[in-house]
Amino acid sequence: MSDILIPKAFRFLRQPKRYKICYGGRGGAKSHAIARQLLVMGMEKTMRVICAREIQKSIKDSVHTLLADIIRQHGLTDFYDIQEAVIRGANGSEFKFRGLKHNTTDLKSLEGADILWIEEAENVSHGSWEIVIPTIRKEGSEIWVSMNVKNVTDPTYARFISKQDPDVIAVKISWRDNPFFPDVLRKEKDRLEREDPEAYRHIWEGEPDTRRSGAVYAKQINKAREDGRITRVPYDPACEVFTAWDLGFGDSTAIFWLQFVGRELRWLECYENSGEQLDHYAKIVKAKGYNYARNGHYLPHDGAHGNIRGDSVSKQLYSMGLPNIVLTRETDITPGIELLRQTLQFSVFDANGCKDGIHALENYAYEWDEDRGVFKSKPRHDWTSHYADAARYAAQAAKLAKGALSVKSAPMQIPMRQGSYMGL
């Protein structure tokens, strides 16, 4: 067995503290140092460690490979048994891997964890934190976080770094703290510092990103925040509410609740989940008790598609008491993006009810083309996409609702295609 070296900057991981936050820019080897520290601690005493990230669709998305590589590199295979979905120590220590988002039932069973390590925590939503924190409840349990800094408004940054809390120790880590920092990265770092100092400060020094590079709606959301339009927004029962849906066929479904009060478009709340039957979402919408507009639930074009049982999502929602309108199919999302940008200019968001939707809209960005060195014409598909799509449909719905246009409210008749909605 070879010695496991851990940089001095990470000594604080040994201090007793409820929350331990490693944040900064590239090159600090945050994940490697935490993985090494946890493996050492797992050999010293029996521990149950949960390694998590916001979205984990398979074990390949986790830090399982990183831990396994370190175990093999340092000759720890006599102690640690590397299995497909779990790593176990000879003394009973255990490393398991979980996604936070959309795994509420599974996460609630993890209260016996000694340490929860959340990797890439800059992507963790408000909703996930509200579930995770009370779940890790064992006496003396800790929550470790590793993250690159993006924006000061991101839930993890706002919760643990912006605020001073005696239960939190937050240490900024940079490439300077990595004694193994390779020359190839040093050359990249130096080049970027010369060519784009602002980008350098964000990427390598871990400063919040003020450039909003490639961001689709960040400028509009930031303007709303500056204008005080992200605040507490009361529901006005005298005004009708409508919803806008992004449907998840084997993926996430996202919903926004909105209403016009005069010329002001109020975004009241939002909801996202996956792996649920359609009636789950229908129950949530109906339980709100809002004064819904007639046919006030707006679906994307695929809401009219038939599934393996023959009924479209639109027809199913009708049968569940949610009369709806199916929006026209977008052949190009660019006009929809521009419409939403314009809509955001007269929008007001409830800061609490829409916090995860706001977070997604701020981080929704165009995909970067590495070969051409430019942003592609379409945004990337990631954790932000579902709320971003639902918001785009909300802008279309708002245009129809505000313009009092005559829209056929019966389900559109489109030839059925094979496929099912969440197992329906």
N, C-alpha and C positions, 0 to 999 in steps of 0.2 A: 504494500500500500504506500503510495506517495503522499507527501504532505499536501494538504489543501490550504492554499494561500488565499486570504481574504484581505482586500485593501483596508488601510487604516480608517478611511472615511466611513466604513460600514460598522465600526465598533459599536455604534449606538444601538445596533440590532440586539445586543446583549443586555441592554438596559431594560428593566421592567417598565413597560408603558402599554397602555391599551392600544394606541394607534401609532404606528411607525411608518413614516412616509418618506420614500426615496423619490425625489423628483429632479428634473433638469433636462439637459439636452442629450444629443447623441454622444456615444463614445465613452460613457461613464461605466459601462459594464454593470448596470444596476441589476439586471435579471440574473446574470452569472454569479454575482456576489451573493445575492439573496439565496439562490439555489444552493450554493456551496454552504452558506451558513446554516440553512435548514437541514441539509444532509448531515452536517456535523452534529447539530443539536439532536437530530433523530437517532444518532448513534449513542449519544450520551445518556439519553433517557427515552422512555416510551412516549411517543407523541402521535397525535392525530392531526395531520396537516391537510387542509383543503386548498388546492391550487385552482384559482378561478380567473375568469375574465368575463366581460360583459356578454359576449356571444361565443359559444363553443358548440359548433355543429357536430364535431367529431373529435376524437382524441388527438388528431393531427393538429387541431387548432390550439392545443394546450401546451404547457411547459413540460409535458411528459418526456419528449425527446431531449430537451435540455438537461433535465435531471438524469436521464439514462446515460447520456454522453459523459456527464461528469462522473457518474458512478463507474463507468468502464474506464475512463481516462485515469482515474486515481486508484484503480484496483479494489473497488469496494463491492465487487460482485459476490464475495463470500458472505457479506453481511446483508446486502440489499438484493431482494428478488424482484427483478423487473418483469412485470406481467403486462398484458396488453392494455389494461385500463386502470391499473393500480400498481404502486411500488410498495413493497413491504420489507421491513427490517427484521432481523433475527430476534430482536427484543420486543417485537410487537408494534413498532412504529409503522405508520401507514400514511401514504401520500395518495390522495384521491383528486380527481379533476372534474370541475363543474363549470357550466355556463350560468351566469346570473340571470340574464333576461329570459323571461317566459318559463322559468323552472321553479316557480313559487313553491309547489308542493314538495319537490325534491329538496330545495334549500331548507325548508322548515325542519327537515329531519337531521340537520347537521349541527345541532346545538352542542354536540359533544366534542366539537373541534377545539384543539388547543390553539392553533394558529390558522387563520384564513389569509392566504397570500393572493392579492388581486393584481394581476399583471395587466399592463396597458390600461390602467385605471382612468386615463383621461377620457375614455369612452363610456364610463359607467354613468348611468342615468340617475336622476333623483329617485325614481321609483325603485330601482334596484337597491340603492343605499337604504331606503326606508324599510326594506324587507331584510336586508343582510344584517344590519347593525343589531337589531334585537334578537336575531337568530343565533349569533355567536355569543352564547350566554354562559358558558362554563366559567367557573371561578378562575380568574387569572388568565383567561383567554385573551388573545391579541389579534389585531387586524393589521397586516402588513400591506403596504401599497407601493407599487413601482409604476412610474409614469413619466412620459415626456410631456412637457408643458405645451398646451395649445393656447387656450384663451382663459382669461381671468374669470369669465362667467361660467366656465365648465363646472358641473356639480362637484367633482372631486376637488378641484382647485379652490372653489368657493368654500367648501365645507372644511377642508383641512389645512389649507395654506394661507388663504386670505385672513382667516380668523386666528386669534391667539387662544389656545385651549390647553390647560395644564395636562390633559390626558393625551395630548398629541405631541410627538416629536417629529418635526419635519426637517429633513436635511437635503439641501440642494447638492446634487452630484454632477460633476462635469468631467470632461475628458482628462482634466488635470489630476483627477483622483484615481485614474486608472493606470497603474504602473505597467500594464501590458498593452497600452495604447499603441496600435500598429502604425508603422510608417505610411502605409497606403491611405489610412484614414487621416493622418496628419497632413498629408499633401492635399487631400480633398478639403480639409478644414481651412488650411492656409489659402487655398485658391478662392474659396467662397468668401473669406474675410476680405480679400483684395477686391473681388468683383462685386459683391453685394453685402456690405456690412450689416444691413438690417436683417437680411435673411440669415446671415452668420449668427447674429445675436440670438435669434430664435432657435435655429437648428442645433447649434453647438454650445451655446451658453445657457440655453433653457429659459430664455426670456419669453413672455407671452407674445403671441403672433399679432402684431399690429398691422400687418400687410393685408390680411384676409386674402391671401393668394388663392385664386381659383374659386373663391367662395361665391355661391350663387345668390344668396339672400342676406348675407351678413351685413351689408351696408344698410339695407332697409330695416333689419332688426335692430341694429345699433342706433339708427335714427329714431326708431320707436322708443328705445330705452332712453335716449337723450331727451326726447319730448315728454317723457313721463307717461307714455302709452303702454308700458308694461307695468301693471299696477294691480290693485284690487278692482275687479270689474263685477258689479252686481248684476244679477239676472233681473230683467224687467218682465214680469209676467204678462204685461199688456202687449208685448211684442212677440211675434212668433219666432220659434227656434227652428233651425234646420241643421242637418248633419251632412258631412261629406266623408265618404269612405274610400279607403284604398283596400281592396280585397286581396287576401293572401291565399293563393292556391298552393298549399304546401309551404307557405311562408307567413310572414306577419300580416295581420289586418290592423289598420290604424283608422281612427275616427276622430273628427273634430266636431264640436257643437258650437254653433254661431247664431247670432241674431243681429238684425239691424235695429238700432235705436236712433231714429232720425237718419242722418247721413253717416252715422258712425257704425262701423262693423265691429261687433264685439265677439271675440273668440273666448268662449266661456270655459271650455275644458277640452281635454283630449284623452284618448285611451288607445293602447296598443297591446296586442297579445298574439300568440301563435299556438297552434296545436289544439285549438278549441273548435267545437261544432258551431255552426251558424246560430243556433238558438242561444248560445252563450252571449253573443254580441247583441242579439235582439232583446234579451232579458235586461242587459245593462242599459240599453237605450230606453226601453220602456220604463225602467225603474227610476229614471231621472225625474219624472214628473214635470217635465217642461211642457209649455204650451206649443206643441209642434205644429208647424204649418201643414196644410193638406198636401199630401204627396211630398213631404218635406225632407225626404232622405235621398241623398244624391249618390249614385253609384257610378263607377267607371264603366266603360263600354262592355267589359267582360262580365259585368253583372247580368247581362242578358243572355249569356252563353248557357246552353244546356249542359248537364253533367251526366254521369253514368246512370242516374235515376230518371233523367228526363227533364226535371224542373230546373230552371235557371235560378240563380241567387235572387234575382229580382222577384220572381214568382214565389219563392220560398219566404222571402221577407213579407210579401203581401199576405201570405197565409198566416204569418205570425203577427199580423196587425201593424205592419210598418209599410204603408203605401209609399212608393218611391219613384224616382225618375232616373232613367239610365242616360248618362251623358253621351254626347257624340264622341266617337273614337278619335283620338289624336294620332294623326299620321306623323306629326313632328311636335315635340314637346316645347320647342322654342317659343311659339306664341303663348303657350300656357305659362311658361316661366315669366315672360314679360307681363302677362295679365296679373299674375300673382304679385310681382314687384309693384305694379300700380295699385293693386288692392291693398297692399301693406301700408300704403301712404295714408289711408283713412281707416286703419284698423287699430283696435285697442285689445290687448291681451291680458287675461287674468294671469298674474305672475305665478300663482300657485297651481291653478287648474290646468294651465297649459305649459308648465315648466319643462316637461320632457319634449314636447313639441317644439318649443322655442329653442331648446338645446339642439335638436336635430336640424332645424332650419338654419341656425347659425353655422353649423358644421357641414352642411350639404355643399359639395364642391365638385367642380369639373375634374375629370380624370386627367392625369398627367401623361403625356406621350413621351416616354423616355427616349425613343429613337429620334424624334423630330425636335424635342426640347420645347414643346408648346403644350397648352392645355387642349384636350380634345373638345369637340363640339357638344358632347353629351356629358352630363354629370355621372360620376361613378356610382355603382350600385353597392351600397353598404348599409350599415345600421341606421343611417339617416334617411334612406330612400323612402321608407313607408310613410313617415309623417310628411316628408316633402311632397310625395305624390298626393296624399290626402289633402294637403294644403292647396296644391294646384287645382284639384277638383273643387275645393271650397271656393276658390276664386271664380271658377266657371259657374258654380251654383249661385254665388253672390251676384254675379252679373245677371243671371236669369231672374233671381228673386227681386233684385232692385229694379230691373227693367220691366218687371211684370209681363214678361214675354209669355206668349201662349205656347205651352209645351205639352205635347201628348204625354199623359201620365201613365197610360197602360204600358206593361212591359213590352219592350221591343221584340219583334219576332225575327230572330236570327237563327239560321240552321244550327242544330245542336252539333257539338263536337264531343269527342270522348274526353273524359277527365272528371275529377270529382273535387268538391270543395271541402277540404278538411275531413275527408272520409264520408261525406254525405253521398 
